[in-house]
Amino acid sequence: MPRATTQSGALQILQNCYISTFWGVIQLRILPEISDSKKATYTPDTIMGRASPLLTYSHSDARSISMELTFMVTEKADIHRNIRYLRMLESLTYPGDPTDAPYSPPQIAQITCGNLLGDIDDGLPGELGSPGGLCCVLESYSVKFPTDVAWDETTYLPYKFTVSTQWQVVYACKDLPCNSRIIALGR
């Protein structure tokens, strides 16, 4: 079984659990809390002489992923790394590069977390952009900086904080134009 920390107490990077963005990879060191949901909608069709209506499939909503990402400081380098990761997440809710188009949507990210969100090597077409990853757009994030933990005197970043995120799954990364950089970063 792999160790969660080094001998010095620094957190190890989780293998196959990261978020690839246009700006780089957020390498998770603490397993996130994940909720995965999708809803199907059915329309009741009443039929004369039948006691209850028949349900007819109408459509389904987008697949939604909620993630609680926890960041901790165990060594000095974690302070700036955690701030950089926070800024990368925040930027995913803003319009993309305005040089690409006048009204560019926010960037698409790819979330990989073992087999929790998709099989690693199933080789099947579908919503998997690359093995184990889902292409998602960040709908919202919320971060609360607690005051009951120690913090860095220069940046005021708490040594432990959690970012709540809400994602919607979009197309497979391999089907999106100009997304070779995201897939390459995740590998």
KAWO-V701729 format. One record per helix or strand of 3 or more residues. SS is the DSSP state (@ for helix, = for strand). FROM is the first residue (numbers start at 1). TO is the last residue. If there is no record, write none. Layout:
SS;FROM;TO
SS;FROM;TO
This chain:
=;17;21
=;24;27
=;33;37
=;40;45
=;54;60
=;64;72
@;77;91
=;109;113
=;133;144
=;160;169
@;173;175
@;180;186
